[in-house]
Amino acid sequence: MNQFYFESLSSCCVQLGVMTYGDVSKQSPETQAAIEQEVRALLKDSYERARNLLKTYSKEHKTLADALLRYETLDAKEIQMVLEGKSLDH
C-alpha cells in the first residue's frame, strides 16, 4: 500500500471493530492488510458517493458554473435563485 495512506493512518487512526490502531508500521502484516482493506473500502465508498453526487446534480453544477463565469461572485441568495432557475439581473 502507498506510504501516504500509512502515514495518514498513523496520524488520524483507523478504527477496526472496537480497537483503534495508530502507528500501523508497528502492526503485524495481517493487521496491516486488514487496515489496508478497510482503507480501500472507505476510499471506494467515498469515490462512489462523490461520483453519484456529481452525476445526480450535474445540471445544477453546470448552471451554477455558468452563473459564476458570468457574474464571478454570488451570494447565498443569488445561488438559490440560480438553482431555482431565476434570472439574476445585475
VOGU-3710 file (C-alpha; in Angstrom, 3 decimals, decimal comma):
1> mnqfyfesls> 0,000/0,000/0,000  1,122/3,526/-0,676  3,201/5,061/2,131  0,956/8,138/2,060  -2,006/6,114/3,302  0,016/4,507/6,089  1,247/7,913/7,204  -2,296/9,262/7,064  -3,497/6,340/9,128  -0,734/6,903/11,643
11> sccvqlgvmt> -1,783/10,488/12,145  -5,559/10,066/12,220  -6,046/6,358/13,126  -8,462/3,836/11,685  -10,960/2,081/13,855  -11,493/-1,593/13,149  -14,200/-3,062/15,299  -13,614/-1,832/18,831  -9,840/-1,397/18,521  -8,074/1,715/17,254
21> ygdvskqspe> -4,709/1,447/15,508  -2,406/4,462/15,493  1,074/3,607/14,228  0,367/0,962/11,581  4,045/0,427/10,799  4,373/-1,397/14,136  1,476/-3,763/13,358  1,709/-7,323/12,069  1,383/-7,932/8,312  -2,088/-9,359/8,926
31> tqaaieqevr> -3,192/-6,241/10,778  -1,652/-4,015/8,107  -3,562/-5,998/5,453  -6,817/-5,577/7,402  -6,203/-1,837/7,706  -5,333/-1,600/4,019  -8,530/-3,447/3,113  -10,584/-1,110/5,290  -8,936/1,981/3,795  -9,562/0,689/0,276
41> allkdsyera> -13,222/0,063/1,126  -13,568/3,562/2,610  -11,886/5,159/-0,409  -14,032/3,180/-2,849  -17,210/4,106/-0,966  -16,216/7,781/-0,819  -15,347/7,795/-4,520  -18,693/6,226/-5,441  -20,646/8,654/-3,249  -18,816/11,646/-4,779
51> rnllktyske> -19,335/10,272/-8,293  -23,050/9,732/-7,654  -23,447/13,248/-6,242  -21,715/14,761/-9,265  -23,878/12,697/-11,602  -27,115/13,417/-9,742  -26,521/17,159/-9,591  -24,665/17,679/-12,891  -27,336/20,064/-14,222  -27,112/22,200/-11,084
61> hktladallr> -23,295/22,209/-11,255  -23,409/23,366/-14,886  -25,987/26,054/-14,121  -24,002/27,322/-11,147  -20,709/27,242/-13,071  -22,254/29,259/-15,928  -23,585/31,831/-13,447  -20,186/32,100/-11,755  -18,469/32,598/-15,110  -20,938/35,345/-15,939
71> yetldakeiq> -21,135/37,136/-12,564  -17,838/35,995/-10,943  -19,265/36,042/-7,410  -22,623/35,034/-5,986  -24,005/35,336/-2,502  -26,223/32,688/-0,903  -29,457/34,322/-2,113  -28,131/34,551/-5,679  -27,010/30,921/-5,615  -30,504/29,901/-4,512
81> mvlegksldh> -32,033/31,981/-7,297  -29,732/30,432/-9,908  -30,521/26,923/-8,701  -34,250/27,732/-8,839  -33,824/28,825/-12,460  -34,483/32,501/-11,763  -32,681/35,255/-13,620  -30,103/37,486/-11,955  -30,339/40,978/-13,349  -27,268/42,789/-12,058
//
